[in-house]
């Protein structure tokens, strides 16, 4: 691949704005992003870099637009794409009435491939270049997702759902078969290209203690694999877990006893947590995926960002399609802001954009290769067009600085704000004019 140079306003984060408010953000009004062989070669002011740019380098001018790292989505379900915005249920009814009947269709490999292709195009159209993804109990559904992602050289994490009880017979596996299927998928896909595998018990109520122990065994046997599941989303769910796991001190302990906590374990939600559970999450480095559009849509509750921050719990953002209502990390940031407003906390736009980029990379232990524009990192990036709608153009004219612009992007932005999406320096999405 030849060298490529992209001119525009450059935005990325070097540190967490919460702990380093003065030094976290790097913004270059007239910048140049130089890519070589799919990786960041240099980034800096246009005036400082243009003279040293080789004549043969391809030059792309995005002046007037903002170039930033691709978004990172910590939690989503690709098979639930077709039930986004389904009416009138909370979590457990949602699963029984919408999720399970829909996921039955993914026993058909061709259908799984069709939906995975649509889902990934939606991610790219919304500027998301990395996501942690649930498939279904069917191994073919995981194969379909990985095949689609691998064809585009995407950095994606996914796994087959493990579910051996409290679900329809057509969707259950067994503790042993889930281990065997997952092991085969790990050996086939983990570390292939830019793909990683996540051991995926849906949530404690649909996995027996034996199955959770098998999940822990997979984490021990296969270096570098992830764990993804759900935690403390809904009060009725907490009561169910307490009845199903009488020997667990709380919901988190149902996973903890199976060895499922750690810095590469990501649990969605974490709304209803005791101080003890927060302490154990922090001590083990376990990550929460904050999914605000889902929490509001399903009436689950409010994520306590300030409390979790004070207690040292790691977290970033997830869309949780299809309980979540948008593929857009802009919409996710907007709802996260509103949830914190209800708790007397104003989520600063720098922190929101950090959580959607470098913060998400750190949460996935991938900040050595994605999340910002330090030289050597993989060149996954997006181009934002502030003139994308009449309202956005008008609003930009009245913004005083980049901080105000970022807040407007977070509150008013959607997929129309994404002008282009690049993966390893290759254009994979361009907005139709």
ZAMARGU-4260 file (C-alpha; in steps of 0.2 Angstrom, whole numbers, plus 5000, padded with zeros to 4 digits):
<rodrens>
0) 5000/5000/5000 | 5007/5017/4995 | 5008/5031/5008 | 4992/5041/5011 | 4991/5059/5018
5) 4974/5066/5024 | 4972/5084/5028 | 4959/5091/5039 | 4956/5095/5057 | 4964/5081/5068
10) 4956/5076/5085 | 4962/5062/5096 | 4965/5058/5115 | 4981/5054/5123 | 4975/5052/5141
15) 4958/5051/5151 | 4951/5069/5152 | 4944/5065/5169 | 4961/5063/5176 | 4971/5074/5164
20) 4958/5088/5159 | 4972/5099/5153 | 4982/5087/5143 | 4971/5073/5137 | 4965/5080/5120
25) 4976/5083/5105 | 4967/5095/5092 | 4975/5102/5077 | 4965/5114/5067 | 4974/5111/5051
30) 4982/5095/5052 | 4990/5080/5042 | 4987/5062/5046 | 5000/5051/5036 | 4997/5033/5034
35) 5009/5020/5028 | 5005/5001/5025 | 4989/5003/5035 | 4997/5011/5051 | 4999/5028/5057
40) 5016/5035/5051 | 5014/5053/5057 | 5002/5066/5063 | 5004/5085/5066 | 5001/5102/5059
45) 5000/5102/5040 | 5013/5116/5039 | 5026/5105/5048 | 5023/5089/5039 | 5019/5093/5021
50) 5037/5097/5015 | 5043/5080/5021 | 5029/5071/5012 | 5035/5060/4998 | 5029/5065/4981
55) 5022/5048/4977 | 5011/5049/4992 | 4992/5050/4989 | 4984/5066/4996 | 4966/5067/5001
60) 4960/5084/5007 | 4946/5084/5020 | 4949/5103/5025 | 4933/5109/5034 | 4930/5091/5041
65) 4937/5083/5057 | 4947/5067/5056 | 4947/5056/5072 | 4949/5038/5077 | 4935/5026/5073
70) 4922/5023/5087 | 4923/5007/5098 | 4907/4999/5104 | 4909/4988/5119 | 4893/4978/5118
75) 4881/4974/5105 | 4871/4959/5098 | 4871/4957/5079 | 4857/4944/5078 | 4845/4957/5086
80) 4847/4970/5072 | 4829/4966/5066 | 4821/4969/5083 | 4828/4986/5086 | 4813/4997/5092
85) 4802/4983/5096 | 4788/4989/5107 | 4784/4988/5126 | 4794/4976/5136 | 4807/4976/5150
90) 4822/4964/5150 | 4815/4947/5154 | 4799/4949/5143 | 4810/4956/5130 | 4821/4940/5129
95) 4806/4928/5129 | 4795/4938/5116 | 4808/4946/5104 | 4826/4940/5107 | 4823/4921/5108
100) 4811/4919/5093 | 4822/4930/5082 | 4838/4921/5086 | 4830/4905/5081 | 4832/4910/5063
105) 4851/4910/5065 | 4852/4891/5063 | 4851/4895/5045 | 4869/4900/5040 | 4864/4910/5025
110) 4852/4920/5035 | 4866/4923/5048 | 4878/4929/5034 | 4865/4941/5027 | 4862/4949/5044
115) 4880/4950/5048 | 4884/4959/5032 | 4870/4972/5035 | 4875/4974/5053 | 4893/4977/5049
120) 4888/4990/5036 | 4878/4999/5049 | 4893/4999/5061 | 4904/5007/5047 | 4890/5019/5042
125) 4890/5025/5060 | 4909/5026/5061 | 4911/5011/5072 | 4927/5001/5067 | 4928/4990/5082
130) 4914/4981/5092 | 4912/4967/5104 | 4898/4957/5097 | 4886/4943/5103 | 4881/4930/5090
135) 4868/4916/5094 | 4870/4899/5101 | 4873/4892/5084 | 4891/4890/5079 | 4887/4895/5061
140) 4881/4912/5067 | 4898/4916/5074 | 4907/4909/5058 | 4896/4921/5048 | 4900/4936/5058
145) 4919/4932/5058 | 4919/4928/5039 | 4911/4945/5035 | 4922/4955/5047 | 4938/4946/5041
150) 4934/4950/5023 | 4936/4969/5028 | 4951/4967/5039 | 4941/4973/5054 | 4946/4972/5072
155) 4932/4964/5080 | 4928/4953/5095 | 4914/4940/5095 | 4908/4924/5102 | 4895/4910/5102
160) 4882/4912/5115 | 4882/4898/5129 | 4865/4894/5136 | 4860/4878/5143 | 4844/4882/5153
165) 4830/4894/5155 | 4828/4896/5136 | 4818/4887/5123 | 4824/4870/5118 | 4828/4876/5100
170) 4841/4888/5108 | 4849/4878/5121 | 4866/4869/5121 | 4874/4859/5135 | 4888/4863/5146
175) 4899/4851/5137 | 4894/4855/5119 | 4896/4874/5123 | 4913/4871/5128 | 4917/4860/5113
180) 4909/4872/5101 | 4918/4887/5108 | 4935/4878/5108 | 4933/4874/5090 | 4928/4892/5086
185) 4943/4899/5096 | 4955/4888/5087 | 4948/4893/5070 | 4946/4912/5073 | 4955/4919/5088
190) 4970/4929/5082 | 4966/4926/5063 | 4969/4943/5055 | 4962/4956/5067 | 4949/4945/5075
195) 4948/4940/5093 | 4936/4928/5102 | 4925/4931/5117 | 4918/4917/5128 | 4900/4921/5129
200) 4888/4915/5142 | 4873/4925/5139 | 4870/4929/5157 | 4870/4919/5173 | 4851/4914/5173
205) 4853/4905/5156 | 4869/4896/5161 | 4871/4882/5174 | 4885/4883/5186 | 4893/4869/5176
210) 4892/4879/5160 | 4900/4894/5169 | 4914/4883/5175 | 4917/4877/5157 | 4918/4896/5152
215) 4931/4898/5165 | 4940/4883/5159 | 4941/4891/5141 | 4948/4907/5148 | 4962/4896/5157
220) 4966/4886/5142 | 4966/4899/5128 | 4977/4914/5131 | 4971/4931/5126 | 4952/4926/5124
225) 4939/4938/5131 | 4924/4935/5141 | 4908/4944/5138 | 4891/4943/5147 | 4878/4954/5156
230) 4877/4959/5174 | 4865/4968/5186 | 4854/4975/5172 | 4837/4973/5179 | 4830/4972/5197
235) 4819/4957/5193 | 4834/4949/5185 | 4844/4951/5201 | 4830/4942/5211 | 4831/4928/5198
240) 4849/4926/5200 | 4848/4925/5219 | 4836/4911/5218 | 4846/4902/5205 | 4863/4904/5213
245) 4859/4902/5232 | 4877/4900/5237 | 4883/4916/5228 | 4884/4931/5239 | 4878/4942/5225
250) 4875/4942/5206 | 4894/4946/5202 | 4899/4931/5213 | 4890/4919/5201 | 4903/4923/5188
255) 4917/4926/5201 | 4915/4908/5207 | 4918/4902/5190 | 4934/4912/5187 | 4926/4924/5175
260) 4932/4941/5181 | 4948/4950/5175 | 4954/4964/5164 | 4948/4955/5148 | 4930/4952/5155
265) 4917/4964/5149 | 4900/4964/5157 | 4886/4975/5150 | 4876/4986/5161 | 4881/4985/5179
270) 4867/4996/5185 | 4862/4988/5201 | 4878/4984/5210 | 4883/4984/5229 | 4899/4993/5235
275) 4906/4976/5238 | 4903/4971/5219 | 4911/4987/5213 | 4926/4984/5224 | 4929/4967/5217
280) 4926/4973/5199 | 4940/4986/5202 | 4952/4974/5211 | 4951/4962/5196 | 4951/4975/5182
285) 4934/4969/5176 | 4926/4981/5163 | 4908/4987/5162 | 4900/4992/5146 | 4888/5007/5149
290) 4873/5005/5137 | 4862/5020/5140 | 4850/5019/5125 | 4846/5001/5131 | 4845/5005/5149
295) 4832/5019/5145 | 4822/5009/5132 | 4820/4994/5143 | 4817/5004/5158 | 4832/4996/5167
300) 4839/5010/5177 | 4853/5023/5178 | 4871/5020/5177 | 4880/5028/5191 | 4896/5035/5182
305) 4902/5045/5196 | 4901/5032/5209 | 4909/5019/5198 | 4923/5031/5194 | 4926/5035/5212
310) 4927/5016/5216 | 4939/5013/5202 | 4928/5002/5190 | 4934/5002/5172 | 4920/5006/5159
315) 4917/5013/5142 | 4902/5013/5130 | 4891/5001/5121 | 4876/5002/5110 | 4868/4985/5115
320) 4858/4983/5099 | 4844/4978/5099 | 4838/4983/5116 | 4848/4998/5112 | 4840/5009/5100
325) 4854/5016/5089 | 4870/5010/5081 | 4877/5028/5083 | 4890/5031/5097 | 4884/5049/5095
330) 4866/5044/5101 | 4874/5033/5114 | 4884/5049/5121 | 4869/5059/5120 | 4859/5047/5131
335) 4874/5044/5143 | 4874/5063/5145 | 4856/5064/5150 | 4857/5049/5162 | 4871/5058/5171
340) 4861/5074/5171 | 4847/5065/5181 | 4861/5062/5194 | 4868/5079/5195 | 4883/5075/5185
345) 4887/5084/5168 | 4897/5072/5157 | 4910/5083/5148 | 4911/5080/5129 | 4929/5076/5130
350) 4926/5062/5142 | 4912/5056/5131 | 4923/5056/5115 | 4937/5048/5125 | 4926/5034/5131
355) 4920/5031/5113 | 4938/5030/5106 | 4954/5028/5117 | 4944/5024/5132 | 4935/5010/5123
360) 4952/5004/5117 | 4959/5004/5135 | 4944/4994/5141 | 4947/4981/5128 | 4966/4981/5132
365) 4968/4986/5114 | 4976/5003/5116 | 4992/4997/5110 | 4985/4996/5093 | 4969/5007/5091
370) 4961/5022/5100 | 4972/5036/5094 | 4984/5042/5081 | 5001/5038/5089 | 5013/5032/5076
375) 5013/5013/5073 | 4995/5011/5078 | 4982/5004/5066 | 4974/5017/5054 | 4956/5015/5058
380) 4948/5032/5057 | 4933/5042/5053 | 4929/5059/5045 | 4916/5070/5052 | 4907/5083/5042
385) 4900/5097/5052 | 4890/5104/5038 | 4880/5088/5036 | 4863/5095/5040 | 4856/5113/5040
390) 4854/5113/5059 | 4872/5107/5061 | 4879/5120/5049 | 4869/5133/5058 | 4874/5127/5075
395) 4892/5126/5071 | 4892/5145/5066 | 4888/5149/5084 | 4900/5138/5093 | 4914/5146/5102
400) 4927/5132/5101 | 4931/5114/5098 | 4924/5109/5115 | 4907/5116/5111 | 4907/5108/5094
405) 4910/5091/5102 | 4896/5093/5113 | 4884/5098/5099 | 4891/5083/5089 | 4887/5071/5104
410) 4869/5078/5106 | 4864/5081/5088 | 4875/5069/5079 | 4870/5053/5070 | 4875/5043/5055
415) 4874/5058/5044 | 4889/5066/5053 | 4900/5052/5046 | 4907/5057/5030 | 4919/5042/5028
420) 4926/5027/5037 | 4943/5020/5035 | 4950/5003/5041 | 4969/5001/5040 | 4969/5016/5029
425) 4956/5008/5016 | 4940/5017/5013 | 4926/5006/5018 | 4911/5018/5019 | 4908/5035/5011
430) 4892/5044/5013 | 4882/5046/4997 | 4880/5064/4992
</rodrens>
